[in-house]
Each structure stands twice: as structure tokens, then as C-alpha cells.
Amino acid sequence: MTQPNSEGAALLEKPDALILDFDKTLAFLYRDKSLLTDLAGRLCEFYRKFVPVEERLYGIDGYFAWYDLHKRVRASFGEEEALRINAEGEKIVTRFEREVTAKTPFLPGAIEALRDLKRRGVSLSIVSTNSGYAIRDALIREGIEALFDQVLGRELPFDPDKVKPSPYLIETCMRRLGLEGKTVWYAGDDVVDMEAAKRAGIVPVGVASGRHSREELIRAGAATCFDALSEVPAHVRL
């Protein structure tokens, strides 16, 4: 594959299916990074009732704090009690994501790009470690839920070992859609997206609209990279 950019490049063969990350690929949920420490604080206040919580966890990315605390509960309690506690933690994260998603527009040109690709016959899906409820809220708000053949958020009960770079959710999506032997892209903004796509045996596509630069995504294995999702249709053959 070539390396398209905003100045133009050779056209790419159209994929049969495009599976997309959500946060920072379609919508930038945490451009205000204080939101992530807000989430960490909410989770720490809840989990400290059950396990020791160091002060440092209040100041880090809330998702990393959650993964750590989730695993501590699993190690400290029997299966039934750990599931009950962690299910409450999941509710905190989901409520928070729905609050943030309700205030976050899609990235410029993303919706138009999705509609264009769908018109060309590309199957569209979302695979994300965000809540499927929060993602569907955003799709319904924008009137684009029908564009997607699958929308997979994190599964319940939540398992931190199944988040990217694990290919688990991507492989689940592919099985549901019967995509074995098809040309499938997974597009995301993070190096873990590239790793998950490689592990799933599909084409990693970088979208440098979020956490990592074009250069970082290419080093992580992106077969091609765009500055934004809005660029994709212009580089795909009809």
C-alpha cells in the first residue's frame, strides 16, 4: 500500500469492510484531558471501599486506573463478589462516557466520509473499548446508526485482558459479519489499534487525528495512514 496524505497519493483498492475505532477516530472524547483524571477520581472513590487505592491513581488516565483497580478486585475477592463490584465500576465508566459523548461532536468531515464509503459498498462497523451504549447514543444523535453493520463496545462482564492490543473484539466482529477471506481494514488513531489489527490478520490503517502521529502509526505497522478519516474516500477506488 501507499502512504496517502493531504497532498494526494495513488488510489487504494477499496476494502470489502472498514472497521473503525471510535474515540479520536470518529469523535475526540477527551480533548480536555482533565476529563480523564475526573474519571479516575470517580473510580478511585468507589473502589477504595474495597481495595487499597494509592493517591497516584487519582491523577492518571481514568481508564488505566480502572484496569488496575478492576484487576485488584478480581485478585482480592471470590468470583461472584468481584463480578458484583466490577459491574458497579462499569456503570460508573458507562455513565461518564455517555455524559462526555453527549457533548462531543464527530470530527470534521467524518460523517460525510462514512456516508460516501457506504454508498460505495464498503461494510462499516465500529469496534471500540468504549461503551457500546455511549457509541450508539452518538450514532443515533447524528442519524447514522443505520450505516453500521456491527457496533461492538466492551463486553460485559468487562475483562481488561480483552481490550486492544488484544484482537478479541475485532475477531468477534469479523466472525459475526462472515469476513474471513475478505479485504478488511481496521482504522484507528493509536498504536494499539495497529497491533490489534495485525494480530487479527487484517490491514492496519492509521488515522493521525488523536494520540499518535503518522510516523508513530507507520512504525507501529500501519499499512497506510491518513491525517483524518475525512481523507479516506478521496484515496479509495470507486
Backbone bond lengths (Angstrom), bond angles and torsions (degrees), N, CA, C in turn:
res aa  C-N    CA-C-N  psi(-1)  N-CA   C-N-CA  omega(-1)  CA-C   N-CA-C  phi
1 M - - - 1.459 - - 1.527 110.58 -
2 T 1.322 115.16 153.53 1.454 120.37 174.93 1.523 109.81 -84.86
3 Q 1.342 115.88 178.43 1.452 120.82 178.99 1.525 109.44 -115.63
4 P 1.328 119.00 84.67 1.453 120.85 -177.34 1.523 112.17 -61.86
5 N 1.312 116.37 153.01 1.455 121.80 171.55 1.514 107.99 -146.89
6 S 1.330 115.75 -177.87 1.457 119.35 -174.23 1.519 112.82 -67.31
7 E 1.350 118.15 -14.43 1.458 120.82 178.52 1.526 112.58 -86.46
8 G 1.342 116.40 -7.79 1.456 119.70 177.28 1.517 112.58 106.36
9 A 1.330 116.60 156.98 1.462 121.75 -179.59 1.510 107.75 -166.47
10 A 1.335 116.28 176.61 1.450 121.21 178.37 1.528 109.94 -60.20
11 L 1.335 116.33 149.05 1.454 120.32 179.90 1.522 110.77 -72.19
12 L 1.335 115.36 147.34 1.454 122.54 179.11 1.520 109.35 -101.20
13 E 1.332 115.91 151.02 1.460 119.56 175.47 1.524 109.58 -67.05
14 K 1.306 116.81 136.33 1.461 121.97 -177.92 1.525 110.35 -64.73
15 P 1.332 118.24 131.01 1.463 119.72 175.90 1.525 110.77 -76.08
16 D 1.318 116.47 156.98 1.463 119.81 172.54 1.528 110.21 -71.29
17 A 1.323 115.84 -33.93 1.457 120.36 -177.14 1.523 109.73 -146.03
18 L 1.310 114.80 144.09 1.465 122.56 174.47 1.523 107.34 -122.22
19 I 1.332 115.71 117.45 1.459 121.91 175.35 1.525 106.79 -103.52
20 L 1.318 116.51 133.26 1.453 121.63 -171.38 1.520 112.27 -119.53
21 D 1.320 114.74 142.57 1.451 121.53 162.69 1.533 107.63 -69.31
22 F 1.321 118.36 167.84 1.464 120.26 179.42 1.528 112.30 -108.83
23 D 1.339 116.85 -68.21 1.464 119.81 -175.16 1.525 111.18 -64.97
24 K 1.316 116.17 126.06 1.466 126.95 178.43 1.526 113.37 75.03
25 T 1.325 117.21 -3.44 1.463 121.60 172.60 1.529 109.60 -104.61
26 L 1.331 116.07 -47.11 1.467 121.41 176.42 1.532 111.90 -103.09
27 A 1.317 116.92 -39.10 1.474 121.91 179.77 1.524 107.77 -144.92
28 F 1.324 117.06 137.60 1.468 121.48 -176.40 1.528 107.54 -94.82
29 L 1.331 115.89 92.07 1.460 120.38 -172.19 1.523 113.46 -69.26
30 Y 1.318 116.78 -36.59 1.457 119.54 -170.49 1.528 112.06 -120.39
31 R 1.313 115.44 46.76 1.467 119.15 174.39 1.536 109.07 -60.32
32 D 1.338 115.24 -35.98 1.462 121.13 171.60 1.523 107.47 -86.23
33 K 1.321 117.12 101.45 1.462 121.22 -173.08 1.526 113.14 -67.84
34 S 1.333 117.27 -16.23 1.461 118.63 176.67 1.526 111.12 -64.28
35 L 1.340 117.10 -21.37 1.461 120.31 176.72 1.522 111.14 -62.62
36 L 1.325 116.14 -35.60 1.467 119.70 -178.39 1.521 111.54 -69.56
37 T 1.325 117.49 -36.75 1.464 118.73 176.41 1.527 110.67 -75.16
38 D 1.325 117.42 -28.15 1.469 120.97 172.48 1.530 109.68 -60.88
39 L 1.337 115.93 -45.92 1.459 120.22 177.27 1.527 110.79 -61.35
40 A 1.330 116.89 -43.45 1.468 120.13 178.56 1.522 110.62 -58.00
41 G 1.336 116.41 -42.51 1.452 119.98 -179.81 1.516 112.64 -62.52
42 R 1.322 116.63 -43.30 1.469 120.10 178.92 1.527 111.09 -61.26
43 L 1.323 115.68 -42.90 1.463 120.00 -178.49 1.524 111.54 -69.44
44 C 1.327 116.58 -42.07 1.463 119.85 -179.54 1.522 111.09 -62.15
45 E 1.336 116.93 -41.19 1.456 120.19 179.12 1.527 111.27 -62.80
46 F 1.317 116.56 -35.47 1.465 119.38 177.41 1.523 111.38 -72.91
47 Y 1.336 117.25 -51.31 1.463 120.38 -172.04 1.523 113.31 -72.34
48 R 1.316 118.48 -20.63 1.464 119.36 -178.49 1.521 111.58 -67.50
49 K 1.311 117.51 -13.20 1.466 120.98 174.43 1.527 111.45 -72.09
50 F 1.329 116.07 -14.52 1.463 119.75 -173.06 1.533 114.22 -122.71
51 V 1.328 117.14 -34.21 1.465 121.06 -177.16 1.529 109.23 -138.10
52 P 1.339 118.03 158.15 1.461 120.16 176.35 1.529 110.50 -62.05
53 V 1.325 116.80 138.82 1.464 122.73 -179.70 1.522 108.55 -130.30
54 E 1.334 116.73 113.57 1.459 120.76 179.19 1.531 110.48 -73.79
55 E 1.307 115.53 152.46 1.457 121.47 -178.94 1.523 112.14 -57.93
56 R 1.343 117.14 -33.59 1.470 120.72 -176.05 1.528 111.96 -60.53
57 L 1.335 117.10 -28.94 1.459 119.78 -177.43 1.526 112.17 -67.32
58 Y 1.323 116.83 -23.03 1.465 119.92 178.67 1.529 111.68 -68.70
59 G 1.336 117.44 -21.74 1.460 120.41 -173.21 1.508 115.31 -106.87
60 I 1.351 117.76 8.67 1.458 119.42 -177.56 1.527 110.12 -107.09
61 D 1.317 116.10 176.80 1.456 122.48 174.70 1.529 108.92 -53.76
62 G 1.331 116.40 124.98 1.449 120.61 -175.13 1.514 114.58 -58.02
63 Y 1.338 117.17 -31.16 1.463 119.51 179.23 1.528 110.85 -69.53
64 F 1.324 117.05 -41.31 1.465 119.48 177.91 1.525 110.46 -65.28
65 A 1.347 116.71 -38.23 1.466 119.78 175.88 1.523 110.21 -61.84
66 W 1.330 116.21 -42.50 1.466 120.47 -179.01 1.521 111.57 -63.35
67 Y 1.338 117.07 -46.59 1.462 119.25 -179.54 1.520 110.42 -57.73
68 D 1.330 116.64 -42.72 1.467 121.87 -179.65 1.532 110.04 -63.41
69 L 1.323 116.82 -50.71 1.460 120.73 -176.77 1.527 111.91 -66.79
70 H 1.311 116.01 -37.69 1.468 121.37 176.92 1.529 110.15 -57.71
71 K 1.318 116.36 -46.51 1.465 120.53 -179.14 1.526 111.41 -67.76
72 R 1.329 117.61 -35.37 1.469 120.37 178.24 1.522 110.72 -62.81
73 V 1.325 116.58 -41.92 1.455 120.11 179.44 1.527 110.30 -64.48
74 R 1.322 116.77 -41.29 1.467 120.07 178.73 1.527 111.22 -61.71
75 A 1.327 116.12 -35.35 1.464 120.41 -178.98 1.527 112.37 -78.98
76 S 1.339 117.47 -19.81 1.467 120.84 -171.61 1.519 114.21 -102.30
77 F 1.327 117.83 -17.30 1.457 121.18 -174.90 1.523 110.61 -128.18
78 G 1.317 115.30 162.38 1.452 119.91 172.28 1.506 110.59 -65.17
79 E 1.323 116.49 164.16 1.466 121.24 -173.01 1.527 112.71 -56.78
80 E 1.320 117.56 -45.59 1.464 120.33 -175.87 1.527 111.32 -64.32
81 E 1.340 116.84 -46.50 1.457 120.25 -178.97 1.525 111.45 -68.45
82 A 1.346 116.85 -39.00 1.468 120.04 177.83 1.522 110.96 -61.99
83 L 1.328 117.41 -40.91 1.460 120.97 177.69 1.523 111.06 -62.21
84 R 1.328 116.67 -41.44 1.469 120.48 -179.67 1.532 111.02 -63.60
85 I 1.332 116.20 -47.33 1.468 120.31 -178.33 1.520 110.56 -64.79
86 N 1.316 116.33 -47.43 1.463 119.72 -176.71 1.525 112.38 -69.12
87 A 1.337 116.87 -27.15 1.464 119.19 175.12 1.530 110.38 -64.65
88 E 1.322 117.25 -35.43 1.466 120.69 175.88 1.523 110.60 -68.58
89 G 1.338 116.59 -37.41 1.458 119.76 175.03 1.514 111.97 -62.71
90 E 1.325 115.76 -39.87 1.468 120.78 177.15 1.530 110.82 -61.18
91 K 1.334 116.90 -40.10 1.466 119.82 179.17 1.527 111.10 -63.08
92 I 1.329 117.12 -37.95 1.465 120.88 178.31 1.523 110.13 -62.11
93 V 1.338 116.68 -45.96 1.464 120.43 -178.52 1.527 110.46 -66.30
94 T 1.318 117.10 -43.45 1.468 120.46 -178.76 1.525 111.05 -63.51
95 R 1.330 117.52 -45.09 1.471 120.07 177.56 1.529 110.49 -58.80
96 F 1.321 115.87 -43.37 1.463 120.38 -179.35 1.529 110.51 -62.63
97 E 1.333 116.84 -46.09 1.465 120.37 -179.98 1.522 111.62 -62.10
98 R 1.309 117.06 -38.46 1.463 119.30 179.44 1.534 110.86 -67.58
99 E 1.322 116.79 -35.41 1.465 120.70 175.39 1.526 110.46 -62.65
100 V 1.342 115.59 -46.71 1.465 120.28 -177.11 1.528 110.72 -69.35
101 T 1.324 116.63 -44.39 1.464 121.05 -177.97 1.525 111.56 -60.87
102 A 1.326 116.72 -36.18 1.466 120.76 -179.00 1.526 111.81 -62.28
103 K 1.343 116.95 -22.67 1.467 121.05 -177.22 1.529 112.79 -104.93
104 T 1.341 116.75 2.46 1.464 120.08 -171.37 1.522 111.34 -113.12
105 P 1.337 118.73 116.79 1.467 120.62 176.27 1.531 111.20 -74.91
106 F 1.318 116.24 162.60 1.458 120.19 171.82 1.532 108.81 -68.77
107 L 1.318 115.63 154.88 1.461 120.36 179.48 1.528 110.15 -64.39
108 P 1.328 118.09 150.77 1.474 121.06 -176.35 1.528 112.76 -54.03
109 G 1.309 115.94 129.44 1.458 121.89 176.06 1.516 115.21 79.99
110 A 1.337 118.36 -5.66 1.464 120.23 -175.47 1.527 111.91 -66.47
111 I 1.313 117.43 -44.13 1.466 120.05 -177.56 1.523 110.74 -65.77
112 E 1.314 117.21 -42.42 1.468 120.84 177.94 1.521 110.65 -61.54
113 A 1.332 116.52 -39.91 1.470 120.22 178.59 1.524 111.11 -63.86
114 L 1.329 116.99 -42.39 1.456 120.87 179.11 1.531 111.16 -61.76
115 R 1.309 116.33 -44.97 1.472 119.96 179.79 1.527 111.01 -63.64
116 D 1.320 116.68 -39.76 1.465 121.77 179.22 1.525 110.09 -62.44
117 L 1.326 116.87 -48.56 1.469 120.58 -178.93 1.531 111.05 -63.60
118 K 1.319 117.21 -39.26 1.468 120.22 178.58 1.528 110.36 -63.46
119 R 1.323 117.15 -41.50 1.472 120.71 178.28 1.525 110.93 -60.81
120 R 1.303 116.93 -30.40 1.468 121.03 -179.59 1.534 112.47 -82.73
121 G 1.322 116.68 0.14 1.459 119.51 175.94 1.503 115.05 92.13
122 V 1.336 117.84 15.20 1.467 121.01 177.41 1.526 108.76 -85.49
123 S 1.324 117.29 125.87 1.457 121.82 174.32 1.528 108.70 -69.66
124 L 1.326 116.46 131.50 1.465 121.66 -178.70 1.527 110.50 -114.72
125 S 1.333 115.51 136.16 1.466 121.23 175.14 1.528 108.49 -143.97
126 I 1.305 115.42 163.44 1.463 121.93 174.32 1.514 108.41 -122.60
127 V 1.331 115.89 132.71 1.454 122.60 172.33 1.519 106.79 -129.27
128 S 1.321 115.93 118.51 1.459 120.50 -173.02 1.515 110.14 -146.58
129 T 1.323 116.69 155.43 1.458 119.97 172.43 1.525 111.06 -89.41
130 N 1.332 117.51 2.97 1.459 120.61 169.63 1.533 109.03 -75.48
131 S 1.316 115.61 168.04 1.453 120.83 178.00 1.524 111.14 -66.56
132 G 1.325 115.96 133.15 1.454 119.65 175.04 1.521 111.80 -61.91
133 Y 1.340 117.35 -30.99 1.470 120.26 177.74 1.522 110.81 -63.91
134 A 1.339 116.47 -44.78 1.466 120.79 -179.49 1.526 110.81 -64.65
135 I 1.333 116.69 -40.71 1.462 120.54 -179.80 1.526 110.06 -64.52
136 R 1.321 116.60 -45.23 1.476 119.65 -179.85 1.519 111.12 -65.26
137 D 1.330 117.39 -34.83 1.466 119.32 174.56 1.527 110.18 -54.17
138 A 1.343 115.59 -46.87 1.467 120.54 -177.64 1.524 111.32 -66.49
139 L 1.325 117.25 -41.63 1.465 120.75 -179.41 1.525 111.30 -65.39
140 I 1.327 116.40 -41.86 1.466 120.49 178.94 1.524 109.90 -65.54
141 R 1.318 116.76 -43.13 1.473 120.63 179.35 1.521 111.62 -56.54
142 E 1.331 116.44 -39.44 1.465 121.27 -177.58 1.527 112.93 -89.15
143 G 1.332 117.06 -3.31 1.452 120.50 178.92 1.518 113.80 71.11
144 I 1.335 117.38 30.31 1.467 119.71 -175.72 1.531 113.13 -123.21
145 E 1.316 118.06 12.84 1.463 120.00 -178.24 1.520 111.54 -57.34
146 A 1.326 117.68 -36.25 1.463 121.52 -176.52 1.524 113.14 -69.02
147 L 1.324 118.36 -12.70 1.462 120.35 178.61 1.520 112.22 -70.60
148 F 1.333 116.97 -19.54 1.462 120.55 -169.23 1.522 112.35 -106.01
149 D 1.328 114.80 132.77 1.458 120.90 178.64 1.527 111.94 -81.19
150 Q 1.337 116.73 -30.38 1.452 122.12 176.76 1.527 108.73 -143.96
151 V 1.322 116.76 142.14 1.469 122.48 170.88 1.517 106.25 -131.54
152 L 1.322 116.19 108.67 1.465 121.48 -177.73 1.522 109.36 -115.84
153 G 1.325 115.44 114.01 1.451 121.15 167.73 1.518 108.51 -97.55
154 R 1.330 115.69 -172.00 1.464 118.42 -179.50 1.526 110.11 -61.95
155 E 1.307 115.54 144.50 1.456 121.32 -178.34 1.522 110.60 -84.02
156 L 1.324 115.19 159.66 1.452 122.09 174.20 1.524 109.25 -115.54
157 P 1.326 119.72 140.58 1.455 124.68 -6.62 1.529 110.89 -64.84
158 F 1.335 115.55 142.59 1.457 121.46 -175.93 1.524 110.61 -66.77
159 D 1.333 115.33 139.91 1.463 121.70 177.76 1.530 108.29 -131.23
160 P 1.348 118.54 109.93 1.472 120.25 -179.20 1.522 113.94 -57.62
161 D 1.339 117.04 -22.96 1.469 119.79 -179.76 1.527 112.19 -74.48
162 K 1.346 117.36 -9.57 1.465 120.35 -179.90 1.520 113.16 -103.24
163 V 1.339 117.39 6.84 1.459 119.56 175.38 1.520 109.04 -86.35
164 K 1.336 115.90 160.18 1.464 120.08 178.81 1.526 109.92 -57.70
165 P 1.345 117.69 139.07 1.465 127.65 20.34 1.528 116.66 -83.94
166 S 1.322 118.74 6.60 1.458 118.94 172.64 1.529 109.37 -59.51
167 P 1.331 118.23 138.54 1.468 120.78 178.07 1.521 112.87 -85.21
168 Y 1.334 117.78 6.74 1.470 121.68 -169.35 1.527 112.90 -52.42
169 L 1.336 118.32 -52.26 1.462 120.03 -175.67 1.526 112.18 -70.56
170 I 1.326 116.98 -35.88 1.467 119.83 177.09 1.527 109.73 -62.82
171 E 1.325 116.28 -45.41 1.466 120.22 179.78 1.529 110.89 -64.50
172 T 1.327 117.13 -36.93 1.468 120.66 176.75 1.527 110.36 -61.67
173 C 1.330 116.24 -45.16 1.465 121.07 178.76 1.524 110.63 -60.60
174 M 1.312 117.21 -44.98 1.467 121.00 -178.13 1.522 111.54 -63.64
175 R 1.326 116.85 -40.05 1.472 119.99 178.02 1.523 110.65 -62.94
176 R 1.317 116.31 -43.62 1.464 119.78 -178.19 1.527 111.94 -63.55
177 L 1.328 116.08 -33.05 1.459 120.44 -177.55 1.532 112.76 -93.64
178 G 1.324 117.59 -5.44 1.458 120.58 -178.76 1.519 112.30 64.34
179 L 1.326 116.76 46.94 1.472 121.09 -173.76 1.525 114.43 -94.67
180 E 1.303 117.61 7.55 1.463 119.14 177.90 1.526 109.94 -58.16
181 G 1.325 116.34 130.24 1.462 121.65 179.28 1.513 113.92 84.35
182 K 1.334 117.64 -3.11 1.459 121.86 178.33 1.533 110.25 -92.35
183 T 1.338 115.26 162.71 1.459 119.88 173.53 1.525 107.92 -85.03
184 V 1.328 115.53 114.24 1.462 121.13 -175.02 1.528 109.24 -125.50
185 W 1.331 116.36 131.38 1.464 122.17 173.09 1.523 108.80 -104.61
186 Y 1.329 115.05 144.10 1.468 119.79 165.29 1.513 107.47 -117.20
187 A 1.337 117.29 120.06 1.458 122.34 -175.48 1.516 110.43 -110.35
188 G 1.346 115.26 128.99 1.456 120.04 178.37 1.507 111.77 -158.36
189 D 1.316 115.38 170.92 1.467 121.48 -173.99 1.518 113.48 -98.27
190 D 1.325 117.65 -5.05 1.461 121.41 -169.25 1.524 110.83 -117.41
191 V 1.337 115.60 150.66 1.469 119.11 177.85 1.531 110.87 -62.35
192 V 1.346 118.31 -29.07 1.472 118.74 177.70 1.524 111.13 -68.22
193 D 1.348 117.48 -26.54 1.466 120.24 174.82 1.522 110.32 -65.34
194 M 1.335 116.08 -40.71 1.467 120.25 179.81 1.531 110.14 -65.57
195 E 1.322 116.23 -41.42 1.460 120.33 180.00 1.522 111.10 -66.19
196 A 1.328 117.29 -42.74 1.467 120.40 179.33 1.525 111.15 -62.53
197 A 1.345 116.23 -41.20 1.467 119.75 178.90 1.524 110.87 -63.38
198 K 1.326 116.25 -43.58 1.473 119.35 179.33 1.524 110.61 -61.62
199 R 1.317 116.94 -43.11 1.463 120.17 -179.57 1.536 111.36 -65.23
200 A 1.325 116.15 -29.68 1.472 120.22 178.72 1.524 112.04 -82.53
201 G 1.325 117.41 -7.03 1.459 121.45 177.71 1.512 113.98 78.14
202 I 1.357 117.36 25.51 1.462 120.52 178.29 1.525 109.76 -120.06
203 V 1.314 117.05 -179.36 1.467 121.79 -171.49 1.532 110.41 -85.03
204 P 1.348 117.96 118.07 1.458 120.46 176.98 1.531 110.16 -79.17
205 V 1.313 116.99 127.57 1.462 122.41 -179.83 1.525 108.39 -123.34
206 G 1.322 116.37 120.12 1.451 120.96 -179.57 1.516 112.15 -83.99
207 V 1.320 115.85 141.52 1.463 122.69 173.09 1.529 106.02 -127.66
208 A 1.316 116.44 105.39 1.467 120.99 -170.01 1.522 111.77 -85.25
209 S 1.328 115.78 52.27 1.462 121.06 -178.82 1.519 111.51 -108.42
210 G 1.336 116.57 8.80 1.453 118.51 -174.75 1.506 114.49 -143.16
211 R 1.324 116.26 -117.62 1.460 122.21 -168.22 1.528 113.59 -67.73
212 H 1.352 117.56 -38.15 1.460 119.60 -171.60 1.528 112.52 -122.38
213 S 1.338 114.50 152.16 1.460 122.13 -179.03 1.525 110.79 -78.19
214 R 1.339 115.34 167.92 1.469 120.49 174.56 1.519 110.62 -54.04
215 E 1.322 115.84 -47.33 1.468 120.18 -176.64 1.526 111.19 -61.33
216 E 1.334 116.87 -42.00 1.465 120.22 179.25 1.519 111.08 -66.00
217 L 1.315 117.18 -40.30 1.464 120.26 -179.85 1.522 111.60 -67.05
218 I 1.320 116.35 -40.01 1.469 119.92 177.97 1.521 110.48 -65.92
219 R 1.328 117.06 -41.98 1.471 119.70 176.95 1.524 111.22 -61.97
220 A 1.332 116.44 -31.41 1.467 120.82 -179.77 1.525 112.51 -79.05
221 G 1.341 116.92 -4.50 1.464 119.64 175.07 1.504 116.01 116.41
222 A 1.348 118.83 4.88 1.463 119.88 178.23 1.526 110.21 -57.48
223 A 1.330 115.96 127.64 1.465 119.84 178.72 1.520 110.94 -74.54
224 T 1.323 115.36 -25.53 1.455 122.03 175.73 1.524 106.75 -156.16
225 C 1.327 116.56 159.21 1.460 119.09 -174.81 1.526 110.72 -143.96
226 F 1.320 115.80 139.32 1.460 123.28 178.10 1.521 108.96 -120.25
227 D 1.321 115.80 154.34 1.457 119.45 175.98 1.526 111.72 -75.80
228 A 1.323 116.99 -24.22 1.467 121.81 179.30 1.522 108.62 -159.32
229 L 1.314 116.86 156.14 1.457 120.63 179.04 1.526 111.21 -60.61
230 S 1.309 117.27 -30.40 1.467 121.48 -178.82 1.521 112.81 -58.95
231 E 1.344 118.02 -21.00 1.462 121.79 -178.99 1.519 113.61 -79.26
232 V 1.326 116.99 -19.84 1.465 120.07 -168.11 1.528 113.13 -58.46
233 P 1.340 120.82 -50.58 1.476 119.11 -175.20 1.523 113.86 -56.66
234 A 1.320 118.22 -35.77 1.465 121.13 -177.25 1.530 111.77 -66.87
235 H 1.320 118.14 -15.87 1.461 121.48 -176.95 1.525 113.38 -110.71
236 V 1.339 116.53 7.62 1.456 120.78 -178.79 1.524 109.55 -113.09
237 R 1.326 116.50 132.70 1.465 120.85 179.44 1.517 111.08 -63.15
238 L 1.333 116.35 146.44 1.459 120.93 174.41 1.515 110.24 -66.33
